[in-house]
């Protein structure tokens, strides 16, 4: 499929999902809620989100150091924010990652592929940390109160993410992929995959950096969950923090599907769908909130 046609289809998906969300919402009521929003809660959520960005840049720095590249934290933080801008305002889900990789290549050397691999490893560990929190919600029964199927979904996603990371760090698996890719007819693909696997070889020898990165990633994802939890208070809502621990990892996973522009429409629809699965009094309150905060 041609790239411009694919972008058009993703734009249509985003528009359709946003239409579905807004059609269920009372736009006049949403406008009134924004007009009466408590600015202090919004600032608190912004502060937590900013702290999360610092942790994101720090975990990026740890992985770069494991590959022999020492880049100042402030420089990485600036690149991190630029990457976020590209991810949010350009029609691409990886544009910001490429910008970050190009920034560290210019500052600390190495190839673009090697620096991009660092970012991809950071993302994979971040996904594992997110699903770890979701797995905790499944084990404690929080996810089951929202929907009895969610614990199985969260558990399955956690197993897949963990298996993906372990396979990437396994020498036998890497050698198998190299043998298979050596038969691929396009030289650019062969060379790129080979360089990425070579970068994973370095990470397999830097387990301490990976564990440290995982710890920071758990903190990062915890702050992201806290950000959403605080934001609801600006609009007069008071859902339990545990609800967000179960829902946010699922929304994050749904956003990974490349079916829309930067997750636009997917994120909002996923929040609405998951937050309206609850039963009983808690479920009733969630359905009353619906899209007031997340649409």
N, C-alpha and C positions, 0 to 999 in steps of 0.2 A: 504494500500500500504506500502511495506517495506521501511524503512528510506533510505537505500542506493539507492533504485530505484528512490525514490522521489528526492534525491539529484542529481542523474544522469539526470533526466528529467529537473530539474531546470537549470543544467549546459548546457543542450542542448538548452533550451530557451534563456539563456544568449548569447550563441554562435550564435544562429540564428539571434537574434536582433542586435548584434554587426556586423554581416555580412551584414545585411540589411542597417545599418547606413553607414558602410565603403564603401559599394558598390556604394552609391550615392555620396561619397566624392572623391575629387581629392587628393590622398595621397601625391603626390609630392608637391602640393600647400600647404597642411597642414604642411608638413615638412618645407617648406620655411617660412611659417608664424611663426612656432615655433622658427626657427633660427633667425628671425627678431623681435621677441616679445620684447616689452618694459618691462624690468625687474622691473622698478619702479612701474608700474601699478600692476604687479604681487605681489610685496611686499606690496603694499597698500591693495590689496584684501586679502592677507595673514594676515595682521594686523587686518583688520575688522573681519575676520573669527576667529582669536584668541580671540578678544574681545567678540565675540559671545559665545565662549567656557566658558569664565569667567562668563557671564550671565547665561549660562546653569548650571554651578556648583552652582551659587548663588541661582537659583530657586530650585534646588535640596536640598540645605541647608535649605531653608525656609520650605519646606514640611517635612523634617526630624525633624526640631524643633517643628513643629505642633504635632508631635508624641512623643515629649519628648526626642529626640536624638540630642545632640549638637555636631556636627562634624566640625572641622576647615575647612575653605574655601580652603586652600591650599591642604589639604588632599583630599577633594572632587574633586578639579581641577585635581589632579594627577590621581585619579580613573576615572574621566571623560575621560581623554585622553587615558588611558588604554582601557576603554570601546570602544572608537572610533576605536582604533587599532583592537580590536577583531571584531567589526562590519564590518570593511573594508577588513580585510585579512583572516578571517575565513569563511567557508561556512555555516553561520548561521546569521539570522537577529536579533536574541535575545541574542546571546552569550555575547555581550558587556554589555547588561542589567543585565545578571546574574552575571557577574564579578563585576559590580558596586554594586549590592545588597550584594554580598558576602563580598565586601570590607567594607561596612558600618555595616554589621552584626558583623564582626570581631572587628571593632573600637567602635561601640556604642551599641552592643547587639541587642536583638530582634531575631525573626526567619527570615530565608531566605525569606519566603513567605511575611512577613510583609515588609521587606526592598525592595523586588521586587515590591510589590504593590505601594510603593512610586514612584519608577521609572516609573511604568505603568501610574500612575496618572499624573506624569510630562509629559509623552509622550502625553497623551490624551489632557491635557491643551495646550501643544504645537501645537497639531493638530488643536484645536479650534482657537488658535491665528493665525495660518497660514491661516485657512479658513476665519477668520475675515478680514484679509488683502485682501484675494481673493474676499470676499463679497463686500468690499469697491471698488475694481476694477470693480465689476459687477454693483454696484449702480451708479458709476460715468461714466459708458459707455465705460471704457477702454477695458474690456473683450469683449464687443460686437463688437468692431472694429477689434478684432482678428478673432472672429467667433461668429455669432449671437446666437449660442447655449451655449456658455460658461457661460453667466450670470446665466442661469437656472441650469447648472451643478454645478457651484460654490455655488449658493444659496441652492441647495439641499444638497450638502455635508456639508455646514455650519449647516443646520437644523439637519442633522443626528448626527454630532459631538456634538452639543449642547444638543440634546435629550439624547444621550448616557451618557454624564456627569451628567445631571440632574437626569436621572433614577438611575445611580449608587449611587447618593447621597440621593435618596429618600428612606425613611425607609420602606414604603409599598412595593416598588419594591424589595428591598433587602429581605424582609421577604418572598415574593412570590418565589424568586429564591431559598432561603433556603429550603422552603417546597418542591420545585420540585427536588432539588439536593439531598435531604435526601433519595429519592427513587433510586438514582443512585447506581448500584451494586459495583462500585469500590471505596473502602474506601479512597484511596489516593486522588482521585478527590473530593470526598465529603469534606474531611478535608481541602484541599487546597483552594477550593472555599469558604468554611466557614471562613477561616482565612483572605482571601482577602476582603470579605464582612465586616468582623469585622474592618479591617483597614479603609475601606470606611466610616464606622460609625464614626470613629475618625475625618476623614476629613470633614464630614458633620457638625461637631461641631467647625470647624476651618475655617469658611468662609473667615476671614480676610487673612489667609495664601493663600487660593485659589485665591482670588482677586489679591493679591500681585504677586503670581506666574503667573497669567494671564498677568498682566502688563509687567513683565519681559519677558514673552514668546513672547509678541508682539514685544518688543525690540529685542529679540533674532532672531525672524523670519525676522524682518526688516533688521537686519545686514546681515542675510543670503542672502536676496534679493540684498542688497547693494554689497555684495561680488561678486555675479555673474555680476552685472552691471559694477563694476570696472574692473573685469577680461576681459571683452570684449575690453576695451580700449588698453590692452596690445597687441591685435591683429589688431588694427586699425579700430575697429567697433564703432558705436555710436548710438545704439538703445536707445529709451527713457526708463527712469527708470520705467514709468508706465507699459510698456510692461512686464517687469520682475515681477512687482507686481501681474499681472494677471496670468502669466505662471508658476512661481515657485511654488505657492500653488498647482496647478494642477499636476505638475511633482511630488511633494512630495506625493500627494495622490495616484498617479499611482504606485509609488515605494512601497507603503504599500502592494500591492498585492504579495503574496508569490509564484511567478511564476518563479523567477530567483535567482541566487546567489547574495545576498546582493544588489539587484536592478541593478546589472551589465547588461548592455544592455537595460534594461527597462528605466533607467534614460536618457541615450543618445537618445534612440528612441523617448521618450516622448518629450524631448526638440526639436528634429527635427520636430516632427509632429505638436506640438503646435505653434512653431515659423514659420511654413510655412502656417498657416491658414489665414494670413492677406490678405487684398485686397488693391488695389491702390498702391500708391508710397511706403507707409510703408511696405506693404506686399511684394512688389517687392524687397526692400532692405533686408528684412528678408530672403526671398528665396535665395538671393545672398549669404548671410552669411551661411545659412544652417548648415552644420556640422563643419565649420571651427574652431569654438570655442568649441562646445559642444561634438563633436565626439571623 
